Amino acid sequence: MTRLSLASLITASAASLCAVALNAHAQTPAPLATASAAAPAETVKLHAADKAFIADGTQTVATQRDAARIANSRSTDREVKAFAEKLVADYTKLSDSMRAASPRGVDVPRNDPDAAVLASINNLRGAEFDKTYIEQVALAGQQKTLSAFQAEIASGRDAGLKKAATEGLPVIQADIARAKELAQRKHMAG
C-alpha cells in the first residue's frame, strides 16, 4: 500500500511541476511582445531630418567606404591606395557610430551604397581610375557626405544621431582636405 501511495505522490508532484513550468513559460513571451510592439512606435516618432540622415548619411558613407575598397584593388598609385585605406578605416567607423547612435527599433541599412557611383569606377584601371575616383568619389562624393552630416547637425532632433554627426564631421572634413591635397598633387581640379 505504501508503494502505491509513493507512486501516486511522485506522479502528482511531477504533474504539479509540469503545470508550474508551463504556466511560467506561457507568461514569459508577454514582456517580449510588449518590447517588440514598442519598436515600431519609435520609428514613427523619428523626425524627418533624422530619417533623411539615416537614409542619405548611411548611403554616402557606404558608397565612400566601398569605393575606397575598389580603389585599393584598381589603383596603381600608392598615394591613391594610401588615401583609400584611410577612407575605408574612417568610413567603417562612421558607419558603426551611426548604427550605434540610431534609436532602438530604427532600421539602419548596413550596406546600401550608391550602385551608380560604384559602377562608374568599377571597370576602370590605372590613371583613368585614379582621375575618376579622385574627382567623382573622393571630392564630389565626400561633399554629399558632408552635406548629410551638416543637415543632421542643423535640423536633426535625435540627440544620439546629432552627436554621431557632430563627432563624424571633423573626420569627413579632414578626409575632404586630404582628397583636395591628393587632387592637387595629381594636378587635378580640387
C-alpha positions in Angstrom: 0.0 0.0 0.0 2.8 2.3 0.7 4.2 1.7 -2.7 1.0 2.9 -4.3 0.9 6.0 -2.2 4.6 6.8 -3.0 3.9 6.3 -6.8 0.8 8.4 -6.6 2.8 11.1 -4.7 5.6 11.1 -7.3 3.1 11.3 -10.2 1.2 14.2 -8.6 4.4 16.0 -7.9 5.6 15.6 -11.5 2.2 16.8 -12.8 2.4 19.9 -10.5 5.9 20.7 -11.6 4.9 20.5 -15.3 1.9 22.7 -14.6 4.1 25.3 -12.9 6.7 25.2 -15.7 4.0 25.5 -18.4 2.5 28.5 -16.6 5.9 30.2 -16.2 6.7 29.6 -19.9 3.3 30.9 -21.0 3.9 34.2 -19.1 7.5 34.8 -20.5 6.6 35.9 -24.0 4.3 38.7 -22.9 7.0 41.2 -21.9 9.0 40.4 -25.0 5.9 41.0 -27.2 5.4 44.4 -25.5 9.0 45.4 -26.2 8.7 44.4 -29.8 5.4 46.3 -30.1 7.2 49.5 -28.8 9.8 49.4 -31.5 7.6 50.5 -34.5 6.3 53.4 -32.4 9.8 54.7 -32.0 10.3 54.5 -35.8 7.1 56.6 -36.3 8.3 59.3 -33.9 11.6 59.9 -35.7 11.8 63.4 -37.2 12.1 63.7 -41.0 15.6 65.2 -40.7 16.8 62.2 -38.7 15.2 59.8 -41.2 16.9 61.6 -44.0 20.3 61.4 -42.2 19.9 57.7 -41.6 19.0 57.1 -45.3 21.3 59.6 -47.0 24.1 59.5 -44.5 24.4 55.7 -44.4 24.3 55.6 -48.2 27.0 58.2 -48.8 29.2 56.6 -46.0 28.7 53.1 -47.6 29.5 54.5 -51.0 32.7 56.1 -49.9 33.8 53.0 -48.0 33.0 50.6 -50.9 34.6 52.9 -53.5 37.7 53.1 -51.4 37.8 49.3 -51.3 37.6 49.3 -55.1 40.4 51.9 -55.2 42.6 49.6 -53.2 42.3 46.9 -55.9 42.1 49.0 -59.1 44.6 51.9 -58.5 48.2 51.6 -59.3 49.2 54.8 -57.5 50.5 54.3 -53.9 49.2 57.7 -52.8 45.7 56.9 -54.0 45.9 53.5 -52.3 47.0 55.0 -49.1 44.2 57.6 -49.2 41.7 54.8 -49.9 42.9 52.7 -47.0 42.4 55.7 -44.7 38.9 56.2 -46.1 38.0 52.6 -45.5 39.0 52.8 -41.9 37.3 56.2 -41.3 34.1 55.4 -43.1 33.8 52.0 -41.4 33.9 53.8 -38.1 31.4 56.4 -39.2 29.0 53.6 -40.3 29.4 51.8 -37.0 28.8 55.0 -35.0 25.7 55.9 -37.0 24.3 52.4 -36.4 25.1 52.6 -32.7 23.5 56.1 -32.3 20.3 55.2 -34.1 17.3 54.9 -31.8 16.2 51.4 -30.9 13.8 49.9 -33.4 15.0 52.1 -36.3 16.2 50.1 -39.3 19.6 51.3 -40.4 20.8 50.0 -43.7 24.1 48.1 -43.2 25.3 48.3 -46.7 23.4 50.4 -49.2 25.9 52.2 -51.4 25.0 54.1 -54.5 25.4 51.5 -57.2 25.7 54.0 -60.0 28.8 55.6 -58.3 30.4 52.2 -57.8 29.6 51.2 -61.4 31.2 54.3 -62.7 34.6 53.3 -61.4 34.4 49.5 -61.2 35.7 48.7 -64.6 38.4 51.4 -64.8 42.1 50.8 -64.2 45.3 52.8 -63.7 45.5 56.5 -64.3 41.9 56.7 -65.7 40.7 55.0 -62.5 42.7 57.4 -60.3 41.3 60.5 -62.0 37.7 59.4 -61.9 38.0 58.2 -58.3 39.6 61.4 -57.0 37.2 63.7 -58.9 33.9 61.9 -58.7 34.2 60.0 -55.5 36.8 61.4 -53.2 35.9 65.1 -53.9 32.3 65.2 -55.1 31.1 62.2 -53.1 32.5 63.3 -49.8 30.8 66.7 -50.3 27.5 64.7 -50.3 28.5 63.0 -47.1 29.5 66.3 -45.5 26.1 67.8 -46.5 24.2 64.9 -44.9 26.1 65.3 -41.7 25.7 69.1 -41.6 22.0 68.8 -42.3 21.6 66.4 -39.3 23.6 68.8 -37.0 21.4 71.7 -38.2 18.0 70.1 -38.3 18.1 66.7 -36.6 16.2 66.2 -33.3 17.5 62.8 -32.1 20.3 63.5 -29.6 22.2 60.3 -30.4 22.2 60.9 -34.2 23.2 64.6 -33.8 26.1 63.5 -31.6 27.2 60.9 -34.1 27.0 63.6 -36.9 28.9 66.2 -34.8 31.6 63.7 -33.9 31.9 62.4 -37.5 32.0 65.9 -39.1 35.8 66.6 -38.3 36.7 63.1 -39.8 34.8 63.9 -43.0 36.3 67.4 -43.2 39.8 66.0 -42.7 39.2 63.4 -45.4 38.0 66.1 -47.8 41.1 68.1 -47.1 43.2 65.0 -47.9 41.3 64.5 -51.1 41.9 68.1 -52.2 45.7 67.7 -51.4 45.8 64.5 -53.4 44.0 66.1 -56.3 46.5 69.0 -56.3 49.5 66.6 -56.2 48.0 64.7 -59.2 47.3 68.0 -61.0 43.5 67.7 -60.9 40.9 70.3 -60.1 40.1 70.2 -56.4 
